[in-house]
Amino acid sequence: MTGMNFFRSKDLETTKEFYMDELEMDLWLDQDKCKIVKDGNLLLGFCEGETVDEGGTITFFYRTKEEVDEMYEKFKDRARGEPSENDFFQVYQFFAEDPEGRILEFQTFLHHLEPYMEGIELLENRRSVRDYTDEKVSEKTLQKIFETCRFAPTSGNSQSYYFMPIKDKEIIEFMAERRGSNSQPIAEAPMAVAICCDPDKTGRPQQDGDIAAYHFTLTAWAHGLGTCWIAAMDRKDVKDKLGIPQDHYIATVTPLGYPKEIPETPSRKEVEEFVKRIE
Ligand SMILES: Cc1cc2nc3c(=O)[nH]c(=O)nc-3n(C[C@H](O)[C@H](O)[C@H](O)COP(=O)(O)O)c2cc1C
């Protein structure tokens, strides 16, 4: 199920402008008398009315305290006070008001969250992580990630991939040393995962393995976990160490853990630079 909240507005134009121009939400659906705006998984509808719905609180949450601070700098004039930690709810937050007096809350949770991101947000903000906290990844979280990896597409639905979680420090170090600085991120995380494929089960071991690995990185990110694709790990010494046959394919051995910080987005091409339309 998916949903949204609707609010009556006496000044639809100003309200729409505030949410779109200042909060940078997109106009998701224009129903003339109702404007529905969207950011991430948040859908808000504002409809022309004789009164203003100002009950409740509209909460925007961000991944880091820095992002909350940025919002505070932007909305200082509307804020009811500076951002602070709320120990009971384990959030870092501040409150403000929209132009019609609705209460807005800007916060970040100070603990891990179950997945909440919608697809586009997830695809656009996943990053390669090379620096991790020491916090261990629970078996429960790992299991949830693997449950989602069941749905990776494979050639002929062969489901030819398999995952090898690595927690042994000595094996992690061994993996990290294979490719110098390229594989160093493995040593920074509390664990690693080898994502492999069995060629006896598929005619397309590379595609199946690579897609399963990318499915894994996205799912891990949805759980707040970082990964980093380490290339060229499809090699004899790695297979010997993991005890897997030489003809199996290793898509990657990725570190897995909670990011120390969210990396900046590296520069990206414009669409026109990589879409070559046939005249
Ligand atoms: C096929 C492939 C191989 C990669 N190999 C490595 C690697 O060996 N070591 C590493 O630190 N990052 C590696 N990366 C991560 C890229 O550097 C990273 O995806 C790129 O800089 C874009 O950053 P982003 O993933 O945060 O968007 C690899 C990524 C891909 C897709």
The ligand as an SDF file (V2000), in Angstrom:
LIG
                    3D

 31 33  0  0  0  0  0  0  0  0999 V2000
   32.7940   -2.5940  -12.0650 C   0  0  0  0  0  0  0  0  0  0  0  0
   33.2170   -1.6990  -10.9140 C   0  0  0  0  0  0  0  0  0  0  0  0
   34.4790   -1.8720  -10.3710 C   0  0  0  0  0  0  0  0  0  0  0  0
   34.8620   -1.1070   -9.2580 C   0  0  0  0  0  0  0  0  0  0  0  0
   36.0670   -1.3670   -8.6590 N   0  0  0  0  0  0  0  0  0  0  0  0
   36.4120   -0.7310   -7.5150 C   0  0  0  0  0  0  0  0  0  0  0  0
   37.5700   -1.1060   -6.7860 C   0  0  0  0  0  0  0  0  0  0  0  0
   38.2880   -2.0640   -7.1540 O   0  0  0  0  0  0  0  0  0  0  0  0
   37.8580   -0.4220   -5.6460 N   0  0  0  0  0  0  0  0  0  0  0  0
   37.0790    0.6020   -5.1890 C   0  0  0  0  0  0  0  0  0  0  0  0
   37.4020    1.1840   -4.1420 O   0  0  0  0  0  0  0  0  0  0  0  0
   35.9530    0.9790   -5.8510 N   0  0  0  0  0  0  0  0  0  0  0  0
   35.5820    0.3290   -6.9890 C   0  0  0  0  0  0  0  0  0  0  0  0
   34.4070    0.6500   -7.6340 N   0  0  0  0  0  0  0  0  0  0  0  0
   33.5560    1.7580   -7.1390 C   0  0  0  0  0  0  0  0  0  0  0  0
   33.5980    2.9740   -8.0840 C   0  0  0  0  0  0  0  0  0  0  0  0
   34.8010    3.6770   -7.8820 O   0  0  0  0  0  0  0  0  0  0  0  0
   32.3610    3.8680   -7.8040 C   0  0  0  0  0  0  0  0  0  0  0  0
   31.1960    3.1460   -8.1260 O   0  0  0  0  0  0  0  0  0  0  0  0
   32.3720    5.1610   -8.6070 C   0  0  0  0  0  0  0  0  0  0  0  0
   33.4570    5.9880   -8.2250 O   0  0  0  0  0  0  0  0  0  0  0  0
   31.0890    5.9670   -8.4220 C   0  0  0  0  0  0  0  0  0  0  0  0
   30.8430    6.2400   -7.0610 O   0  0  0  0  0  0  0  0  0  0  0  0
   29.5020    5.7930   -6.3390 P   0  0  0  0  0  0  0  0  0  0  0  0
   29.4580    4.2710   -6.3880 O   0  0  0  0  0  0  0  0  0  0  0  0
   29.6040    6.3060   -4.9340 O   0  0  0  0  0  0  0  0  0  0  0  0
   28.3590    6.3800   -7.0820 O   0  0  0  0  0  0  0  0  0  0  0  0
   34.0050   -0.1110   -8.7380 C   0  0  0  0  0  0  0  0  0  0  0  0
   32.7280    0.0510   -9.3150 C   0  0  0  0  0  0  0  0  0  0  0  0
   32.3330   -0.7380  -10.3560 C   0  0  0  0  0  0  0  0  0  0  0  0
   30.9270   -0.5730  -10.9220 C   0  0  0  0  0  0  0  0  0  0  0  0
  1  2  1  0
  2  3  1  0
  2 30  2  0
  3  4  2  0
  4  5  1  0
  4 28  1  0
  5  6  2  0
  6  7  1  0
  6 13  1  0
  7  8  2  0
  7  9  1  0
  9 10  1  0
 10 11  2  0
 10 12  1  0
 12 13  2  0
 13 14  1  0
 14 15  1  0
 14 28  1  0
 15 16  1  0
 16 17  1  0
 16 18  1  0
 18 19  1  0
 18 20  1  0
 20 21  1  0
 20 22  1  0
 22 23  1  0
 23 24  1  0
 24 25  2  0
 24 26  1  0
 24 27  1  0
 28 29  2  0
 29 30  1  0
 30 31  1  0
M  END
$$$$
